[in-house]
Amino acid sequence: MTNDLMPADACLVAQRLACATCPTSVVVLAVRDAGVRLTCCGTPMQQGTPITCSAVAPSAPRGSRMRAGHEYADSNSGLTLRCIREGSGRVAADGRPVVPRFRAARVLPRPERWR
Ligand SMILES: [Zn+2]
């Protein structure tokens, strides 16, 4: 482990987190519970690995579980992430796999609408 890689002990907005095992990288867009523990591939995610603009994005491995550019959420911790680099793992918040935000945010029609 290099010095610029350190375990993320608090989850903060605008924080960039990367998996220590696979190429998956995310940015925190919102979080209510800063103590939420983010993992990928079963290991704690690491912070402090800036990706330079000139870095070529790796092609998504087969079986990629998260899509670059897509948002993911965990309702229990109020967490919203944007995936910025795809990997073979799936990010989890306190052990709960994050879900695509468009699915998590979908709401049912209000009953009043049908009166
Ligand atoms: Zn991973």
Residues whose N, C-alpha, C, O or C-beta is under 5 A from the ligand:
A	BS01	ZN	C19 T21 C22 T24 C40 C41 G87 G89
